[in-house]
Amino acid sequence: MDFLIEDKLKPKNTLSQYNKLDFVNLWTQTKNYNVLGIIGSNHQRIKIKFLSIKKDSINSNKYLVSGKSSVKETICDFKGTIILRDIKEVEKLHFGVDNKHQNKGIKSQGVLIADYEFKENKDQKHSGLFKGKLYSKWYLISDDRIEYDNIQSVADGYSNNAFIGVWKSYKTGKEKICNWADFRVPNANQDFDVGAGEFGPSEKYYAKGWADYKPMDTQEWWK
């Protein structure tokens, strides 16, 4: 997965310049069937749904998150935080195919890097802790609103909101890799995603929860 497509980032961390703005919009846009994740080296499917995200009223780098996770038949509630650490702008603005978004009033674009930690309910079965790094692409428009950067969504391999980290069992203390993102799974085995323009799991992984994967599955499993 080529997360940045062809973008190059400026080296400066502009966190103090942007943290007064609200980035919640980045994590509430994508339909849940396009949020794709794996847990464990065998790439068992995991589903993640954010139910609430709000900016902390005191710490401008902190966001409060609640949601649900689903693995096999197990659904757990979780609560936690996203902490912004690094915000970098791209060297050159992109406006999509045929400069389609050139008149959208885009002032800047970039990537934010954050730490996340989501704690599942300890009273629920097979629960644990998610933690790792989050990478999100954004752009700023003329009225100083942060928008989800889907300008290059037609490009092969496009992805956004990459959560890359681990899940740690409360019961055993053991960690498993756990990665999810919009539209593609980050840092997966090379033989996992055999889709061309769009995500498509290999038959090798069907037994790990991917046999019933549907690109437009509207099932609201979190309700």
ABEGO torsion letter per residue (X at the ends): XBAAEABBBBABBAAAAAAABBAAAAAAABBAAABBBBBEAAGBBBBBBBABBBBBAABAABBBBBBBBBBEABBBBBBEBBBBABBBBBABBBAEBGGAAAAAGBABBEBBBBBBBBBBBAABBGBBBBBEBBBBBBBBBAAGBBBBBAAAAABBGBBBGBBBBBBBBAAAGBBBBBBBBBGBBBGBBAAABABBABBBBBAAAAAAGAAABBAABABBAAX
